[in-house]
């Protein structure tokens, strides 16, 4: 999708035409970015040892949130970030472990110290979800406006629906590009690449092995990728009443430890970060097991993600 120029103007970002055409960032951009894994579990049910999927990339004090699993606002605070620092929110796809707290994050940030425009990006029906979340919480919003003097929340939130690959947005801190990935039956589903002044970070979202993702991640400094450990899948399925259908879904729409190592190798990334673990709670799998299962297929740095880990 094309760059939202009104978005850039509203933020007072002065990007030169030459820089935009070249796809680069302005010279005055920050020299250091922070990547924080807010939640690393996979699947819709709450886990004891991992929070739901979410990441934060922080540049120049601005926080860019990728996915909004259950409890994302608390995880942002636990990471030492202010909710009011949120600049943009990106949703990879519409499964509840990735979007359950999309509206809640915006509401709770506003109830804390958010008082500026936030742009949100994701597949349809993101705009309708935004309106419905505001309607759901209208009583609380109106009460706090009248009782606490807060600005109206609705005008601060600007959703942008993405339907295809390409440039999503660019500001003085980051350039964001999307690729369509395969996560049946949910479509469209996206991976995002964040190019900052100091490095490139790719977030896979949920996906089966994807050539489009490999192309998006070519030469990236960091690839955060979902991962499925096949030897433990039967124990996980034994706890599920719909085991056969769930097994079919997991195999068709996720990436095994072997596959993720091969993807990172094909993309030539420097660091592979494992996240969105399936199983993410039961049965418990030690970090060394995840590491050893991937190491045979990728020679670069491998980080077994955990909640609130900063990379």
N, C-alpha and C positions, 0 to 999 in steps of 0.2 A: 504494500500500500504506500502511497506517497506521503512525504513528510508533511506534518500538520503545521503549516506556517503560522496560523493564528495562535497555535499553542506556543510556538517559539516566541512570538511577539509578546504574548501575554506574560511571559516570564522575563522579558527584557533581555533575551539572549541575542547577542550581536554576532551572528555567524556570517563570515564572508562568503560570497558566492563561489569563489575559487575553492575554499575549504569544503563546501558542500559538494561541489562537483567531484572533487578528488576523494570524497568519502572520509576525509581526515577530521581530527578534532582540532579546535583552536589551540594556538600555542600556549595560551594562558591556562589551559586545563590542568587539573590536579596531577601530581606525579605519583600518587599512591592511592590505591583502592583497597577496600576491605571486603572480603567475602565471608559471610557468616551463615552457617547451616542452622536454620532456626528449628527445623523438624526433619527427621530422617526416616521415619517409618513409612511403610507402604500399606495401602488398604484403608478402608473407611472406618474400621472400628478402633477406638482408643487403645493405646498400648501402655503398659506400665513403664517400659524402659526407653521409649522413643515417642516424640511428639509427631504430629501430622506434617505432611510435606510443606516446606516453605524455606525460602532463602532470602537473604538480604545482601545487596551490594551497596556499599557506602562510598561515595566520592564527594569530597569537599563538603562534608557534613550533610549531604542529601542522601536519603535512603530510598533505594529502589527495591521493592518487594516482589519476589517471584513466587506465586502461588500462596494460597491463604487457607491452609488446613486448620482444623480445630485448634484453638488456643494460640493462634499466631500473634495476637496482640500481646499476650502475656510473654511469649517467647521474645518478642522484640524488646520489651522492657527488661527481661531477664538477661538479654545480651548487652544491656547498658545503653541502649539507644532510646532517644525520645520519640514517642509516637508522632509528635509534631514535626519530626524530621522527614517524614514520608513525602517523597516527591512524586513517584509513579508506582503503580501496581500493575503487574503482568500476570495473567492467568494462562497456563499452558493448555488446559482443556477442562471440560465440565464434568468431572467426577467429583463426588462430594469430599474426598480426602484432599482435593486441591482447591476447592472453592467454598467449602462450608462456612468459613468465616470471612468471606469477601466483604459482605455488608457490615458484619460486626466489627471488622478491623476499622473501617471508615468511621462508623459510629463511635467506637471507643476512642479512636484517635482524636476525634472532634470533641468528645467529652473531656479529653485531657488537655492538649495544647495545640491541636491542629486548627489553624486559622487561615490557611492559604489554599490555592487551587491544587487539586490532585487529579492527574490524568490516569485513567485506567485502560488497559489494553487486554483483549482476549477475544476468543471466538464468540459469535452470536450464541445465545441471546444476551450478551453482556449488558446492553443498554436497558433491556426490559428488567433484568435482574437488579440493576441499579435503582430503577424507578420503584420496583416492588419492595426492595429493602427499605428505601426511604418511606414508602407508604406503611410498611409493617411497623416502623418505629416512629411514626408521625407524632403520636401522643407524647412520647419522651422528648423528641426533638423540639416540639412546640413549647413544652413545659420548660425546658432548659433555656430556650431563647427568651421566654418571658421572665423566668425566675432568676436566671444566672447571667443574662445579657450576652449570650453567645450569638455569633453571626449565624444566619440560616445555613444549614448543611448542604442542602440540595445544590445551590449555585456553585459550591466549591468542587463538586465531583463531576468530571467530564469523561464519560466512557467512550472508547473507540473500539469498534468491532473489526476484527481482522478475519479475512476470509481466504487469504493466500499468502505465499511466501514473499519475502523482500524486506525492504527497509520499513521499520515500524515507527521509530522516532529518533531524533538526534537533538541533543542540547549541548551545553558547554562542557558537560561532564562525561557523556557517554553516547555512543552510537549503538542502537539496538536493531538487530536483524532477526527475522524469523524464518524457520524452515518448517514445511509440513512433514509430520512424522506419522507413522502407522500405529494406531492404538484402537483397533476395532473393538466394539462397534461405535466408539465415540469419534466423531469427525465434525469439523476439523480439529486436529490436535497439533500443537506447535512445540518446537524447541526454540530457544532464544540464545543469541550470541550478543554479549555486551563487550564492546571495544572501548576501553578507556585509554588514557594517556600512557599508562604503565603496563597494561596487559589485556589479554582477551580471555573472557570467561564464557563458557557455553553451559547452559542448563538443558538437559535432554527432555525434561518432562517425562511422561509415560510413553514408551514406544517399544515396538518390536525392532529388530535390527533394521536400520534405515540408511540407504545410500544418501538421502538428502541430509541426514544428520551428519554423516561423515564429511560431506562437502561443506556444511556449515562450520564444522569444527576443525577444518584443515589448519594445521599449524597453531592451534589455540594453546595458550599457556595452561589453562585449566579446563577440564571437562568434568562436570558433575553429572553422573549418569546413574539412572535407576539400575537395580540388579536383582536377579532371581537365582536362588540357590536350589538347583533341582534335587539334590539328594534329600533335602529336608521337606520337599513339597508334599510328599505322601503323609507325613506326620501332621502338616498343616491342614491338609484336606480331610483328615480323619476327624477334625473338630467341626467341619462344615456340613450342614444337612444337604446342600446342593453340590456335593463334591465333584461330580462328573462335569457339570456345566462350568464350575469355577476352574477346574483343571484345564478345560478347553480354552477358556478366556486367558488364563495365565500364559499358556504356551503360545497363543496366537498374538498376544498384544504386549508382551514384556520381553526382557533381554536377560539371558542367562549369564553366569559368571564367565563362561568361555567366550560367549559372543561379545560381551562388553570389552573384554581384553582385546579381542580382534578388531573391534571398532576403534578403540583408542590407538591401536597400532596403525590401522589404515589411515586414520586422520592425522597421525604424526603429532599428537598432543604431548605436551611436556609432563603434565600431572593429571592423573585420573583420580577423581574423588568418587567413591562409591556412596550411594545414598538411596532413599526410597527402597529400603531392604524388604524383600519378600522371601522368607518370613521376616517380619519386622518385630515380632514379639515372641510368640510360641511357634515352634520350639526355639529356644535361645541358641544362637550360634556365636561362637567366640570370634573376635576380630581376626585372629590368625587364620581361621578357616576361610573367611571371605578373601583375605589377602592371598593365601596359597592357591585358592581356586582361580584367581585372576592372573597371578604372577606368571603362570606358564604361557600366557598369551600376550603379555605386555611387559616390555623391558623398562619402561619409564617409571617415574615415581607414582606409587599407589597410596592413597590415603583412604582408610576405612572411616567413613564419616560418623560423627556423633552429634547429638544436639548441642548447639551453642559453640561448636568448634569454629574458630576463625582461621581462615586460610589466606 
